Amino acid sequence: MEPVGRVSDVARHRVPAQAGPAEPPGAAPAVVSLRGAGVRIGGRELWSGVDLDVGAGEFTAVLGPNGVGKSTLVKVLLGLVPSAVGEVRVLGQAPGRAGPRVGYLPQRRSFDASLRIRGIDIVRLGMDGDRWGVPLPVPTRFSARRRAEYDRIAQVIELVGATAYANRPIGECSGGEQQRLLIAQALVRRPELLLLDEPLDSLDLSHQGAVAALIGRICRQERVSVVMVAHDVNPILPWLDRVVYIAEGGAVAGRPEEVITTQTLSRLYGAPVEVLRTSDGRLVVVGQPEAPALHADRHVS
């Protein structure tokens, strides 16, 4: 048995992606919108026919086995990988045009234990690191703009619950503490969309639950739309509004209770797949063993 997001199957059956219900007339425009989107890498089609709408303040997970292109979907939204077919809009614009309105946390970075840069400096890089790196020590008198930036840095550190250790060297922080500071870095410019690529990876179960709850709370309280690549849906399931499940060449999008079902995943994979719920409420998917030679590196997904 494996948690959802770790389904093992090498079938190449393709099904068209399915979207949730259409927005009613007069509804606010989607923060993220994909229509018939597809991607080819090196001449190989990763996925196609993806339809998705993410509204303001909604939490969406991108799920699927290794190597199917989950992280590539995030790169499409960032404008780093072009969509080969279909239409992709991010905050009403072509991908890559929204600038600081989009926050991004890439796959887990490890910090050397001897690294002396403070947590607050890591957060500050999200504010001005693209312009001039970590700034020099602040003089006694400085501009109103700089004061506002420092106030925002302190505010977002408090938002993620990192005030107590933000002045410690980042290398001395635990994995969960580091991840909170990196989330603060991605939030510091007040983005409307937050893209997270496996932020729970390499964290133990207790830290996974705490960071998942933090992301869910930020999504609701700050009205930030979240699109998050995940290997296991269970830690974030209580906060999810919708999921995109990608298999070999196809995808299904919709509410979790619509997508993570025996019928839907069996049709997506073209093979028998059973979805079970354990006594503690976790979802488990039973499928065929994964071929290790095909997906030896989970971080290519």
C-alpha positions in Angstrom: 0.0 0.0 0.0 1.2 3.5 -0.8 -0.1 7.0 0.1 -1.9 8.9 -2.6 0.7 10.6 -4.8 2.9 7.4 -4.7 0.8 5.3 -7.1 3.0 2.9 -8.9 2.1 2.1 -12.5 3.9 2.2 -15.8 0.8 2.0 -18.0 0.7 4.6 -20.9 -3.1 4.7 -21.3 -4.1 8.3 -22.0 -7.4 9.9 -21.0 -8.4 13.5 -21.5 -8.1 15.8 -18.5 -11.2 16.8 -16.8 -11.9 20.2 -15.2 -14.2 21.1 -12.4 -17.5 22.9 -12.9 -17.4 26.1 -15.1 -17.4 29.4 -13.3 -20.8 31.1 -13.0 -21.3 34.3 -15.0 -19.8 37.3 -13.3 -17.3 35.2 -11.2 -13.8 36.6 -10.6 -11.3 35.6 -13.2 -9.2 32.6 -12.4 -5.7 33.2 -11.0 -4.5 30.2 -13.0 -6.2 29.0 -16.1 -5.1 26.1 -18.4 -7.1 25.0 -21.4 -6.0 22.0 -23.4 -2.4 22.6 -22.2 0.3 20.1 -23.1 4.1 19.9 -22.8 6.8 18.1 -24.8 10.3 17.7 -23.6 13.0 16.5 -25.9 10.4 15.3 -28.4 8.5 13.3 -25.7 5.0 14.3 -24.7 4.8 14.5 -20.9 1.1 15.4 -20.6 -1.6 17.0 -22.7 -5.2 18.1 -22.5 -4.9 19.6 -19.1 -7.8 21.9 -18.1 -7.6 23.7 -14.8 -8.9 26.8 -13.1 -7.5 28.0 -9.7 -9.5 30.8 -8.0 -8.3 33.4 -5.6 -7.4 31.9 -2.2 -7.7 28.3 -3.4 -5.3 25.5 -2.6 -4.5 23.1 -5.4 -2.2 20.1 -5.3 -0.4 18.5 -8.3 -0.1 14.8 -7.7 1.1 11.7 -9.6 4.0 9.2 -9.7 7.6 10.0 -10.4 8.6 11.3 -13.8 5.2 12.3 -15.2 5.9 16.1 -15.2 4.5 17.5 -12.0 7.3 19.9 -11.5 7.2 20.7 -15.2 3.6 22.0 -14.7 4.9 24.5 -12.2 7.7 25.6 -14.6 5.0 26.1 -17.3 3.2 28.5 -14.9 6.5 30.3 -14.3 7.1 30.7 -18.0 10.3 28.6 -17.8 8.9 25.8 -20.0 6.5 26.7 -22.9 3.2 24.9 -23.4 3.4 23.0 -26.7 -0.4 23.2 -27.2 -3.4 24.8 -25.6 -3.6 28.1 -23.6 -2.1 29.0 -20.2 -2.8 32.2 -18.3 -1.4 33.3 -15.0 -3.1 36.3 -13.3 -4.6 37.1 -16.7 -1.3 37.2 -18.5 1.0 34.9 -20.3 3.2 32.8 -18.0 6.3 34.7 -16.8 4.7 38.2 -17.1 3.3 38.6 -13.6 6.6 39.3 -11.8 6.4 39.7 -8.0 2.7 38.8 -8.1 4.0 35.2 -8.2 6.0 33.6 -5.3 8.0 30.5 -5.9 9.7 27.9 -3.7 11.7 25.3 -5.7 12.4 21.8 -4.6 14.0 21.4 -1.3 17.4 23.0 -1.0 19.8 21.8 1.7 21.8 24.3 3.7 25.3 23.4 5.0 25.3 23.2 8.8 28.2 25.7 8.8 26.4 28.3 6.7 26.4 31.6 8.8 23.8 33.5 6.8 20.9 34.3 9.2 17.3 33.2 8.6 16.3 36.9 8.3 18.8 37.4 5.5 17.3 34.4 3.6 13.9 36.0 3.8 15.3 39.4 2.7 16.6 37.8 -0.5 13.0 37.4 -1.5 12.6 41.2 -1.2 15.6 42.5 -3.1 18.0 39.6 -3.8 17.3 39.9 -7.5 18.6 43.4 -7.5 21.7 43.4 -5.3 21.9 40.4 -3.0 22.1 40.6 0.8 22.2 44.3 1.7 24.9 45.9 3.8 24.2 46.6 7.5 21.4 49.2 7.7 22.5 52.7 8.8 20.6 54.4 11.7 18.7 56.6 9.2 17.3 55.2 6.0 14.4 55.8 3.7 10.8 55.2 4.3 10.8 52.6 1.5 13.6 50.7 3.2 11.7 50.9 6.5 8.6 49.5 4.9 10.6 46.7 3.5 12.1 45.8 6.9 8.6 46.0 8.5 7.3 43.6 5.8 10.2 41.2 6.4 9.4 41.2 10.2 5.7 40.8 9.4 6.1 37.7 7.1 8.6 36.1 9.5 5.9 36.4 12.2 3.3 35.1 9.8 5.2 31.8 9.4 6.0 31.5 13.1 9.7 32.0 12.7 10.4 35.0 14.8 12.1 33.1 17.6 14.9 31.7 15.3 15.0 34.2 12.4 18.3 35.7 13.6 20.0 32.3 14.0 22.3 31.0 11.2 20.2 29.1 8.7 22.5 26.1 8.9 21.6 25.7 12.6 17.9 25.7 12.0 16.0 22.4 11.7 14.5 21.2 8.4 11.0 22.5 9.4 12.4 25.8 10.5 14.3 26.3 7.3 11.2 25.5 5.3 9.2 28.1 7.2 11.8 30.7 6.4 11.9 29.8 2.7 8.1 30.1 2.6 8.5 33.5 4.2 11.0 34.4 1.5 8.4 33.4 -1.2 5.7 35.5 0.5 7.6 38.7 1.3 6.5 40.6 -1.9 2.9 39.8 -1.1 2.3 37.5 -4.1 -1.2 36.6 -5.3 -0.1 33.1 -6.4 2.3 30.9 -4.5 4.0 28.0 -6.4 5.5 25.3 -4.2 7.5 22.3 -5.5 7.4 19.5 -2.9 7.9 21.7 0.1 7.2 18.8 2.5 10.0 16.6 0.9 12.6 15.4 3.4 10.6 16.6 6.4 9.6 14.2 9.1 5.9 13.5 9.7 5.5 16.1 12.5 7.1 18.9 10.5 5.1 17.8 7.4 1.9 18.4 9.3 3.0 21.7 10.8 4.2 23.1 7.4 1.1 21.9 5.6 -1.1 23.6 8.2 0.9 26.8 7.8 0.4 26.8 4.0 -3.3 26.1 4.4 -3.6 28.9 6.9 -1.8 31.4 4.7 -3.9 30.4 1.8 -7.1 31.1 3.7 -6.1 34.2 5.8 -3.9 35.9 3.2 -6.1 35.0 0.2 -3.1 33.7 -1.6 -3.7 31.0 -4.3 -1.4 28.0 -3.8 -0.4 25.4 -6.4 1.7 22.8 -4.7 3.5 19.7 -6.1 3.2 16.9 -3.6 4.3 13.3 -3.4 1.8 12.5 -0.7 -1.6 14.2 -0.4 -2.4 13.2 3.1 -0.7 16.0 5.0 -2.4 18.7 3.0 -5.8 16.9 2.3 -7.7 18.9 5.0 -6.9 22.2 3.2 -7.2 21.2 -0.4 -9.8 22.8 -2.8 -8.8 20.8 -5.9 -6.2 18.4 -7.2 -4.6 17.8 -10.6 -3.6 14.1 -10.9 -1.1 13.5 -13.8 -0.4 10.0 -15.1 1.5 8.9 -18.2 0.3 11.4 -20.7 -3.1 12.3 -19.2 -4.5 14.2 -16.2 -7.7 14.6 -14.2 -8.5 17.8 -12.3 -11.3 18.5 -9.9 -12.2 18.4 -6.2 -10.3 15.8 -4.2 -13.4 13.7 -3.6 -14.0 13.6 -7.3 -10.5 12.8 -8.4 -9.0 10.5 -5.7 -11.4 7.6 -6.3 -11.0 4.0 -7.4 -13.0 4.6 -10.6 -11.3 7.9 -11.7 -7.7 6.7 -11.0 -8.4 3.3 -12.6 -9.6 5.0 -15.7 -6.6 7.4 -15.7 -4.1 4.6 -15.4 -5.8 2.1 -17.6 -5.3 -0.5 -14.9 -7.0 -1.5 -11.7 -6.3 0.9 -8.9 -8.0 0.9 -5.5 -8.4 3.9 -3.2 -8.8 3.0 0.5 -9.3 5.2 3.6 -7.6 4.0 6.7 -9.0 4.2 10.2 -7.1 7.4 10.9 -8.5 9.1 7.7 -5.4 8.7 5.5 -6.0 7.9 1.8 -4.1 4.9 0.4 -3.8 3.9 -3.2 -3.1 0.3 -4.1 -1.6 -0.3 -7.6 1.1 -2.2 -9.4 4.8 -2.0 -8.4 6.7 0.9 -9.9 9.5 0.0 -12.3 12.6 1.4 -10.5 14.6 1.8 -13.7 12.0 4.2 -15.1 11.7 6.5 -12.1 14.9 6.1 -10.2 15.1 9.9 -9.4 11.9 11.2 -7.9 13.1 14.8 -8.4 12.7 14.7 -12.2 8.9 14.7 -11.8 
